[in-house]
Amino acid sequence: MLLLPWVVALVLVHCHHHLDGGTVGILVAVSLGLPTLWVTWAAYRGPRRADGPATGLSLAQIADRLAVAVGAQWQAEAAVRRLNDPYPLPVSWSPADASLTDSWDSLVKLANSGAGWPTPVPEGTWAVGPDGLAGEGGELVEVLARVPTGRLAVLGEPGAGKTMLMVRLVLDLLASRAAGGPVPFLASIASWDPAKQELRDWLAAQLLVAHPALARPHAADRTEHTQAEALLVGGLILPVLDGLDEIPEEVRGPAISRINDALRPGEPVVVTCRTEQYRDALRPVDGIEVTLRASAAIELHPLDADAVRSYLLEDAAGPIAKARWDPVLAVLGTETPTGQALRTPLMVGLARAIYNPRPGELAGTDMPDPDELCRPDLTDRTAVELRLFDAFIPAAYRVVTSGHWTAEQAERWLAFLARHLEQTICSPDLAWWHLPDLVWGRGEEDGAKIPVKPARGIRIYRGVIRELMLWLAAGLAAGLAAGLAFGFIFGLAERSEAKLAAGLVVGLAAGLAVGLALVLMSLIAEVIAGEPDRLERVTSPESLLARDRNVTLQLWLVGSAILLAFGLAIVVAVGLVAGLAAGHKDGGIAGALRFLLVVWLMIGLPLGLVLAFRWSGNFAAWPSYMLTRGWLAWRGELPWPLMSFLADAHRRGVLRQVGAVYQFRHIELQHRLANRDSSAVSRQEE
């Protein structure tokens, strides 16, 4: 719309039509007026159009749509992790040590008579004491309902199955959720810095990254709250906070206090942590004791030997594959190194991935024998676990796909990413927009950085006056300076006050045009960056990267158009002033327009790209990601098709997807890869 009137003008000039000053003024007005009308309409209709035909959704309806997206996300993740293949491992639990929780009587009293707490549920719904919280498998939903306050800490040793149990909890809660009810939201708490962020602010940011459509302002909310914030305020998010032990030790206690401060009466929460780290955080030897207020706690048990035996045999392909397990099955339940190691879901899951055929694997594939777990040189449980970690990556890449990445290449690249997470990011979240931190360093506020920033269309209405005055003032100031310069040059040279005034007027007009063009482009950039996706659409790292890339490319065109607007204003001003000085009517505008088109094609488009990269710091992260990816690929640190490689690693079970970020299958796998000697990996590849 901005360029169309000038294309028409070039056609007219080419056909030898005359362009006078009035015609040029009309062209400027139409060129700026059409996009202004469009951007105003787009800003008004954008939030409504993104929701589809339904408008004015209530919070309950927004929660229902979010529940669809959350369910689709975790069903896909459960399929990748083969949670139901052949069936979920039967994890069991019992009440945790009473010293780690408030008394049961305290929970009952608070739920019955606490100020602001909801009306108590019918008698008999709650457990009569902590012993009523014991259970296994899919009973965690029922156990959570038996807690009077709805707050639960899930404890266990490393690899005990806490994360996958939370995935199952989310899916089971969604299956039994009533319309308009709270939506369980599983988030890795390791990315939270309790010293700098309130829990609700962090949760809102996590919701926006995983579900960008929640960045819209809620229709019934007269404040600037996003839908994510409105859902949190309305109590329609049930936080499931996974991995409290992955927060630095010195802030775990304060983090629990922050959780206590953030929770309102009747608001439920589920927190997972390793038992030892949870005890140290609550009852430090030298420090202030804390408690997760109004919370019950359960502790996961080691797996039963018979359950492990049945699971490994059921997962095997047939009698021959089952017979290979005989040496391992004989030591299950004993105190041998292998018997001790295969007591957690993590190690059992690694063992079946390594020694049982994977989906799509050919029968003739050379596979390792489970008997190697009983070798005499594996003298303790740790040695067996390290052997499983080291054998997992080669096993995951036995099946050849279109990526053609060897196990050695994959292990080297994954080790590089693991060290990046351990040493640079200090978080398990493998987010593509944090990759530039490897090369350019990490700013103090980068921990909360997200890619495409939330929709800010509301600023088009509330901040337009301020921005308009700013840009108009800048444009008029530049126009005044240029007008005075041209006026004095041509007016004083011939001692003509009329030409001096004409130069000043033309300069001011050009400055006004530049100011209006900059205002227009600023608003267009806001609309481009603020266009959200549909809420029901599942967000992945790839889709978020694609959206970020599209925003950047559109900003490239916007930047080029800004340069064109500058050029048009300057050409018109110079052409008119020069024409007035020479006594011509058209001022040589026709030739200047032809010259401008050539200059814009040769210089404007490349400079527009540079301008888009500059603006992308405010709107998108794709340009810096692309530069970093190219640099690291050139050095051989990472593959060029990085996102394809990560998606493939996710399909193979090496990575897990949590919303818009990847994480390693387990934090211990990340630690093992990060601490591997990179030179040893290179020698292995050679």
C-alpha positions in Angstrom: 0.0 0.0 0.0 2.9 2.3 0.8 4.6 1.7 -2.6 1.6 1.4 -4.9 1.0 5.1 -5.5 4.7 5.6 -6.4 4.6 2.7 -8.8 1.7 4.5 -10.5 3.7 7.7 -10.5 6.6 6.0 -12.2 4.3 4.6 -14.9 2.9 8.1 -15.5 6.3 9.7 -15.7 7.4 6.9 -18.1 4.4 7.8 -20.3 5.5 11.5 -20.3 2.8 12.7 -18.0 3.6 15.9 -16.1 4.0 15.8 -12.3 3.7 19.1 -10.5 4.0 19.8 -6.8 0.3 19.3 -6.1 0.3 15.8 -7.7 3.3 14.9 -5.6 1.5 16.0 -2.4 -1.4 13.9 -3.3 0.9 10.9 -3.8 2.5 11.4 -0.4 -0.9 11.7 1.3 -2.3 8.5 -0.4 1.0 6.6 0.2 0.9 7.3 3.9 -2.9 7.2 4.3 -3.7 3.8 2.9 -1.2 1.9 5.2 -2.4 3.9 8.2 -6.0 2.8 7.6 -4.9 -0.8 7.2 -2.7 -0.8 10.3 -5.5 0.7 12.4 -8.0 -1.9 11.2 -5.5 -4.7 11.7 -4.7 -3.6 15.2 -8.4 -3.5 16.0 -9.3 -6.8 14.4 -6.1 -8.7 15.2 -7.0 -10.0 18.7 -10.5 -11.0 17.6 -9.4 -12.6 14.3 -6.8 -14.8 16.0 -9.4 -16.4 18.2 -11.5 -17.4 15.1 -15.2 -16.7 14.9 -15.7 -16.6 18.6 -15.1 -13.2 20.3 -15.2 -12.0 23.8 -14.2 -15.4 25.3 -14.6 -15.8 29.0 -11.7 -17.0 31.2 -13.3 -20.4 31.5 -13.5 -20.7 27.7 -9.9 -19.6 27.4 -9.0 -22.3 30.0 -10.9 -24.9 28.0 -8.9 -24.1 24.8 -5.6 -24.1 26.8 -6.5 -27.5 28.2 -6.8 -28.9 24.6 -3.3 -27.6 23.7 -1.7 -28.8 27.0 -3.3 -32.3 26.5 -2.1 -32.5 22.9 1.4 -31.5 23.9 1.8 -34.1 26.7 0.1 -36.9 24.8 2.7 -36.4 22.0 5.5 -36.4 24.6 4.2 -39.5 26.3 4.2 -41.2 22.9 7.8 -40.2 22.2 8.8 -41.4 25.6 6.9 -44.7 25.0 5.1 -44.2 28.3 2.4 -46.7 27.3 4.7 -49.1 25.4 4.1 -51.8 26.7 2.6 -50.1 29.7 3.7 -47.5 32.3 6.2 -48.8 34.9 4.2 -49.3 38.2 5.8 -46.6 40.4 4.5 -46.8 44.0 4.7 -44.4 46.9 4.0 -43.9 50.6 3.7 -40.8 52.9 7.0 -39.0 53.3 8.7 -38.3 56.7 6.3 -36.3 58.8 9.1 -33.9 59.8 9.0 -32.5 56.2 5.4 -31.3 56.3 2.8 -29.5 58.4 0.7 -31.8 60.6 -2.3 -33.4 59.0 -4.6 -31.7 61.6 -3.2 -28.4 60.5 -4.1 -29.1 56.9 -7.7 -30.1 57.8 -8.2 -27.1 60.0 -6.9 -24.7 57.3 -9.1 -26.3 54.6 -12.2 -26.2 56.9 -11.9 -22.8 58.5 -9.1 -20.8 56.7 -9.9 -17.2 55.8 -10.8 -17.1 52.1 -10.6 -20.8 51.6 -13.4 -22.4 49.4 -16.3 -24.4 50.9 -15.1 -27.7 52.2 -15.8 -30.8 50.0 -18.3 -33.4 51.2 -17.3 -35.5 54.2 -15.2 -38.6 53.3 -13.4 -37.1 50.3 -10.2 -36.3 52.3 -8.0 -39.0 53.7 -8.1 -39.4 57.5 -4.4 -39.1 57.7 -1.1 -39.2 55.8 -1.3 -43.0 55.5 -4.3 -42.5 53.2 -1.9 -41.1 50.5 -0.1 -44.3 49.7 -0.7 -45.6 46.2 0.8 -46.6 42.8 0.5 -46.1 39.1 -2.4 -43.9 38.0 -3.7 -43.3 41.5 -2.0 -40.0 42.0 -5.0 -38.0 40.8 -7.1 -39.6 43.6 -4.3 -39.1 46.1 -4.1 -35.4 45.3 -7.9 -35.1 45.8 -7.5 -36.7 49.2 -5.2 -33.9 50.4 -7.4 -31.3 52.2 -5.4 -28.3 50.8 -4.7 -29.7 47.3 -0.9 -29.1 47.8 1.5 -32.0 47.4 5.3 -32.5 47.4 6.5 -35.6 45.4 9.9 -36.8 46.6 12.2 -39.5 45.4 15.8 -40.4 44.6 17.4 -39.5 41.3 15.7 -41.4 38.4 12.8 -42.5 40.6 10.3 -41.4 37.9 9.1 -38.1 39.2 9.0 -36.3 35.9 7.1 -39.0 34.0 4.8 -39.4 36.9 4.0 -35.7 36.6 3.3 -36.1 32.9 0.9 -38.9 33.7 -0.7 -36.7 36.4 -1.2 -33.9 33.9 -2.8 -36.2 31.4 -5.0 -37.9 34.1 -6.1 -34.5 35.5 -7.1 -33.3 32.0 -9.0 -36.5 31.4 -11.1 -35.9 34.5 -11.3 -32.1 34.3 -14.7 -30.4 34.2 -15.4 -27.7 31.7 -14.1 -24.3 32.9 -11.9 -25.9 35.6 -8.2 -25.3 36.4 -5.7 -26.4 33.8 -2.6 -28.3 35.0 0.6 -26.7 33.7 3.8 -28.6 34.0 6.9 -26.5 34.1 10.6 -27.1 34.9 11.3 -24.9 37.9 15.0 -25.0 37.2 14.7 -21.9 35.0 13.2 -19.8 37.9 15.4 -17.4 39.8 13.5 -16.8 43.0 15.8 -13.9 43.9 14.8 -11.9 40.9 11.3 -13.1 39.9 8.0 -13.6 41.6 6.6 -17.0 41.1 3.5 -15.7 39.2 5.6 -13.5 36.9 7.8 -16.6 36.1 4.7 -18.8 35.5 3.2 -16.1 33.3 6.4 -16.0 31.2 6.5 -19.8 30.9 2.9 -19.8 29.8 3.7 -17.2 27.1 6.6 -19.1 25.7 4.7 -22.4 25.6 1.4 -20.8 24.4 2.1 -17.4 22.7 -1.6 -16.9 22.0 -2.1 -16.1 25.7 -0.2 -12.8 25.2 -3.5 -11.2 24.1 -5.2 -8.9 26.6 -8.3 -10.5 28.2 -11.4 -8.8 26.8 -13.0 -8.5 30.2 -9.9 -7.1 31.8 -9.5 -3.3 31.8 -5.8 -3.6 32.9 -2.9 -4.5 30.7 -2.9 -8.1 31.9 -2.4 -10.8 29.3 -4.6 -13.8 29.2 -1.9 -15.8 30.9 -1.9 -13.4 33.8 -5.7 -13.3 33.9 -5.7 -17.1 34.1 -3.3 -17.1 37.0 -5.2 -14.4 38.8 -8.5 -16.3 38.2 -7.1 -19.5 39.7 -7.5 -21.4 36.5 -3.9 -22.7 36.4 -2.8 -25.6 38.6 1.0 -25.3 38.7 3.0 -28.6 38.6 6.5 -27.5 39.4 9.1 -30.1 38.5 12.7 -30.3 39.7 13.1 -28.1 42.8 16.4 -29.8 43.3 17.7 -28.4 40.1 17.6 -24.8 41.5 21.0 -23.8 43.1 21.3 -25.1 46.6 21.6 -21.6 48.2 18.2 -20.5 46.9 16.1 -23.6 47.4 14.9 -22.5 50.9 14.0 -19.0 49.7 12.3 -20.6 46.7 10.0 -22.5 49.0 9.2 -19.3 50.9 8.5 -17.6 47.6 6.0 -20.3 46.7 4.3 -19.9 50.1 4.0 -16.2 49.5 2.6 -16.6 46.0 -0.1 -19.1 46.8 -3.5 -17.7 47.8 -6.2 -19.4 49.9 -7.4 -22.6 48.3 -4.8 -22.5 45.5 -3.3 -26.0 44.8 0.3 -26.8 43.7 2.4 -29.9 43.1 6.2 -29.7 43.6 8.8 -32.4 42.8 12.2 -32.7 44.4 14.9 -35.2 45.4 14.3 -36.4 48.9 17.8 -35.5 50.3 17.8 -32.0 48.6 14.3 -31.3 49.9 15.3 -32.2 53.4 18.4 -30.0 53.3 16.4 -27.1 52.0 13.7 -27.4 54.7 16.0 -28.3 57.6 19.4 -26.8 56.9 22.1 -27.3 59.4 23.1 -23.7 59.4 20.2 -21.6 58.3 16.5 -20.8 58.6 14.1 -23.7 58.6 11.1 -23.5 56.1 8.2 -25.6 55.2 6.0 -25.8 52.1 2.9 -24.5 53.9 -0.3 -26.5 54.0 1.4 -29.3 51.9 1.4 -33.0 52.2 4.3 -35.1 50.9 4.8 -38.5 49.4 8.0 -40.4 48.6 8.5 -42.7 45.6 9.7 -46.3 46.2 12.4 -48.2 44.3 10.8 -50.5 41.7 9.9 -54.0 42.7 12.1 -56.7 41.2 9.1 -58.7 39.8 7.8 -55.5 38.2 11.1 -54.8 36.5 11.4 -58.4 35.3 7.9 -58.4 33.8 8.5 -55.0 32.2 11.7 -56.0 30.5 10.3 -59.3 29.2 7.1 -57.7 27.9 9.1 -55.1 26.1 11.3 -57.7 24.4 10.3 -58.7 20.8 10.0 -62.4 21.3 11.4 -65.6 22.9 15.0 -65.1 21.7 15.1 -61.5 22.8 13.6 -62.5 26.2 16.2 -65.2 26.7 19.0 -62.6 26.4 17.9 -61.1 29.7 18.3 -64.3 31.8 21.7 -63.2 33.4 20.2 -59.8 34.4 16.9 -61.2 35.6 18.8 -63.6 37.9 20.3 -60.7 39.9 17.2 -58.5 40.1 16.3 -57.8 43.7 19.8 -58.6 45.0 22.5 -56.4 46.3 24.7 -56.9 43.3 25.7 -53.7 41.3 23.2 -54.6 38.5 20.5 -55.4 41.0 20.9 -52.1 42.8 21.1 -50.1 39.6 17.9 -51.5 38.0 15.6 -50.2 40.8 14.7 -46.9 39.2 12.5 -46.2 36.2 15.4 -44.1 34.6 17.8 -47.1 34.6 15.2 -49.6 33.5 14.2 -47.3 30.7 17.8 -46.9 29.5 18.3 -50.6 29.7 15.3 -51.5 27.6 16.3 -48.8 25.0 19.8 -50.2 24.8 19.3 -53.9 24.8 15.7 -54.4 23.3 15.0 -53.6 19.7 13.6 -50.1 19.1 10.6 -49.3 16.9 11.6 -49.5 13.3 14.9 -51.3 14.0 15.8 -54.2 11.7 16.0 -57.7 13.2 19.5 -58.2 12.0 20.9 -55.1 13.7 24.0 -55.8 15.7 22.8 -55.1 19.3 24.7 -55.2 22.6 24.0 -58.1 25.0 22.4 -57.4 28.4 24.9 -59.8 29.8 27.5 -57.0 29.7 25.8 -55.4 32.7 27.0 -58.3 34.8 30.7 -57.9 33.9 33.1 -58.3 36.9 34.7 -54.8 36.2 31.4 -53.1 37.0 32.1 -53.2 40.7 29.3 -51.0 42.1 26.0 -49.4 41.3 27.6 -46.2 40.0 29.7 -48.1 37.4 26.6 -49.9 36.1 24.7 -46.6 35.8 27.6 -44.9 34.0 27.7 -47.8 31.6 24.0 -47.4 30.8 24.4 -43.6 30.2 27.4 -44.2 27.9 25.7 -46.9 25.9 22.4 -45.0 25.5 23.5 -42.5 22.8 24.9 -45.2 20.4 21.8 -47.2 21.0 19.5 -44.3 20.3 21.2 -43.8 16.9 21.2 -47.4 15.8 18.2 -46.8 13.5 19.4 -44.8 10.5 17.1 -42.0 9.4 17.2 -39.3 6.7 19.4 -37.2 8.9 22.4 -39.5 8.4 24.0 -38.5 11.7 26.2 -41.1 13.2 26.2 -41.9 16.9 29.7 -40.4 17.2 28.6 -37.1 15.7 25.5 -36.9 17.7 27.3 -37.6 21.0 29.9 -34.9 20.3 27.2 -32.3 19.4 25.0 -33.3 22.4 28.0 -33.1 24.7 28.7 -29.6 23.5 25.1 -28.6 24.1 25.2 -30.2 27.6 28.3 -28.2 28.5 26.5 -25.1 27.2 23.5 -25.7 29.5 25.8 -26.5 32.5 28.3 -23.7 32.1 26.6 -20.9 30.3 22.9 -21.1 30.8 22.9 -23.0 34.2 19.5 -24.4 33.3 18.2 -27.6 31.7 16.1 -25.7 29.2 17.7 -26.0 25.7 16.1 -22.9 24.1 17.3 -22.0 20.6 17.0 -18.3 21.5 19.7 -18.7 24.2 22.2 -20.2 21.7 23.8 -16.8 21.0 24.9 -16.6 24.6 27.6 -19.1 23.7 29.3 -16.5 21.4 28.1 -13.1 22.5 27.9 -13.6 26.2 24.9 -13.6 28.5 23.4 -10.3 29.8 22.1 -10.0 33.4 18.5 -10.1 32.3 18.8 -12.8 29.7 17.4 -15.5 32.0 13.8 -14.2 31.3 14.4 -13.5 27.6 11.9 -15.1 25.2 11.9 -15.1 21.4 9.0 -13.2 19.7 7.8 -10.8 22.3 4.2 -10.9 23.5 1.6 -9.1 21.4 1.7 -5.4 22.2 -1.2 -4.2 20.0 -2.6 -2.5 23.1 0.2 0.0 22.8 -1.1 1.1 19.5 -4.1 2.6 21.3 -2.5 3.7 24.6 0.9 4.8 23.5 0.2 6.2 20.0 0.0 9.8 21.2 3.4 9.6 22.9 5.0 7.8 19.9 3.3 10.1 17.4 4.7 13.2 19.1 8.1 11.7 19.4 8.4 10.8 15.7 6.7 13.9 14.4 9.0 16.1 16.5 12.1 14.2 15.1 10.8 14.5 11.6 9.9 18.2 11.9 13.3 19.0 13.5 15.1 17.3 10.6 12.8 19.0 8.1 13.3 22.4 9.7 17.1 22.0 9.5 17.0 20.8 5.9 14.5 23.5 4.9 16.7 26.3 6.4 19.7 24.9 4.7 18.1 24.7 1.3 16.3 28.0 1.8 19.4 29.9 2.7 21.5 28.3 -0.1 19.0 29.1 -2.8 17.3 32.1 -1.3 20.3 34.1 -0.2 22.2 33.3 -3.3 19.6 35.2 -5.3 18.5 37.4 -2.4 14.9 36.1 -2.8 12.7 36.0 0.4 10.0 34.0 -1.5 12.5 31.2 -2.3 13.8 31.3 1.3 10.2 30.8 2.6 9.5 28.2 0.0 12.6 26.2 1.0 11.5 26.4 4.6 8.0 25.2 3.9 9.2 22.4 1.7 11.6 21.3 4.3 8.9 21.3 7.0 6.6 19.3 4.7 9.3 16.7 4.0 10.0 16.5 7.7 6.3 15.9 8.5 6.2 13.2 5.8 9.2 11.5 7.3 7.7 11.7 10.8 4.4 10.2 9.7 6.2 7.5 7.8 8.2 6.5 10.9 5.1 6.5 13.0 3.4 4.3 10.5 6.3 1.8 10.3 6.5 1.7 14.1 2.9 0.7 14.3 3.3 -1.8 11.5 6.2 -3.4 13.4 4.0 -3.7 16.5 1.3 -5.4 14.5 3.7 -7.8 12.8 5.4 -8.8 16.0 2.2 -9.0 18.0 0.1 -11.3 15.8 -0.5 -14.3 18.0 -1.2 -17.9 17.1 -4.4 -19.9 17.8 -4.5 -21.0 21.4 -5.4 -24.7 20.5 -2.3 -25.0 18.4 0.5 -26.9 20.0 3.7 -24.8 20.3 7.0 -26.5 19.5 10.6 -25.1 19.2 10.3 -25.4 15.4 7.0 -23.5 15.2 8.3 -20.7 17.5 11.4 -20.4 15.4 9.3 -20.2 12.2 7.2 -17.5 13.6 10.2 -15.6 14.8 11.8 -15.9 11.3 8.6 -14.6 9.6 8.5 -11.6 11.9 12.1 -10.8 11.1 11.6 -11.1 7.3 8.5 -8.8 7.5 10.5 -6.3 9.5 13.1 -6.4 6.7 10.5 -5.3 4.3 9.3 -2.6 6.8 12.9 -1.4 7.2 13.3 -1.1 3.4 10.0 0.8 3.2 11.2 3.2 5.8 14.3 3.9 3.8 12.1 4.4 0.7 10.0 6.9 2.7 13.1 8.8 3.7 14.3 8.8 0.1 10.9 10.0 -1.3 10.7 12.8 1.2 14.3 13.9 0.5 13.9 13.6 -3.3 10.6 15.6 -3.2 12.2 18.3 -1.0 15.4 18.6 -3.0 13.6 18.4 -6.3 11.0 21.1 -5.4 13.6 23.4 -3.9 16.0 23.0 -6.8 13.1 23.5 -9.2 12.0 26.7 -7.5 15.5 28.0 -7.5 15.8 27.3 -11.2 12.3 28.6 -12.0 10.9 25.2 -13.1 7.5 23.9 -12.1 8.2 20.3 -11.6 11.6 20.7 -10.1 13.0 17.7 -11.9 11.0 15.3 -9.8 10.4 12.8 -12.6 14.1 12.1 -13.0 14.6 12.1 -9.3 12.0 9.4 -8.9 13.7 7.2 -11.5 17.0 7.7 -9.7 15.4 6.9 -6.3 14.0 3.5 -7.6 17.5 2.4 -8.7 19.1 3.5 -5.4 16.4 1.8 -3.4 16.9 -1.5 -5.2 20.7 -1.4 -4.9 21.0 0.1 -1.4 17.6 0.3 0.3 16.8 -3.4 0.4 20.3 -4.4 1.9 20.1 -1.6 4.4 16.6 -2.6 5.2 17.9 -6.0 6.2 20.5 -4.4 8.5 17.7 -2.3 10.0 15.6 -5.4 10.5 18.5 -7.0 12.4 18.8 -3.9 14.5 15.0 -3.8 15.2 14.9 -7.6 15.9 16.5 -6.9 19.3 13.1 -5.5 20.3 10.9 -8.0 18.5 12.7 -11.3 17.5 15.7 -13.5 18.2 16.1 -15.2 14.9 18.8 -13.1 13.4 21.3 -13.5 16.2 20.4 -17.2 16.4 21.2 -17.6 12.7 24.5 -15.8 13.0 25.5 -18.0 16.0 24.3 -21.2 14.3 26.4 -20.4 11.3 29.5 -19.6 13.3 29.2 -22.8 15.4 28.5 -25.0 12.4 31.6 -23.5 10.6 33.7 -24.5 13.6 32.2 -28.0 13.7 30.7 -27.5 17.1 27.1 -28.1 15.9 25.4 -29.3 12.7 24.0 -26.7 10.3 20.4 -28.1 10.4 20.4 -27.7 14.2 16.6 -27.7 14.7 16.3 -30.8 12.5 19.0 -32.5 14.6 17.3 -31.5 17.9 13.9 -32.7 16.6 15.5 -36.0 15.6 17.1 -36.4 19.0 13.7 -35.8 20.5 12.1 -38.5 18.4 14.9 -40.9 19.4 14.1 -40.2 23.1 17.4 -38.5 23.9 15.7 -35.1 24.4 12.3 -34.4 25.8 10.1 -31.4 24.8 8.7 -29.1 27.4 6.6 -26.5 25.6 8.9 -24.5 23.4 12.2 -25.8 24.8 14.0 -29.1 24.8 15.6 -30.8 27.8 17.8 -33.9 28.0 15.9 -37.1 28.8 17.1 -36.8 32.4 19.3 -34.3 34.2 21.8 -37.0 35.0 22.2 -37.7 31.3 23.0 -34.0 30.8 25.5 -34.1 33.6 27.2 -37.2 32.2 27.5 -35.7 28.7 28.7 -32.4 30.0 31.5 -34.0 32.0 32.6 -36.3 29.2 36.1 -35.6 28.0 35.6 -33.9 24.6 38.9 -35.2 23.4 37.9 -38.7 24.2 34.7 -38.3 22.2 36.7 -37.0 19.2 39.1 -40.0 19.4 36.1 -42.3 19.5 34.7 -40.7 16.4 38.1 -41.1 14.6 
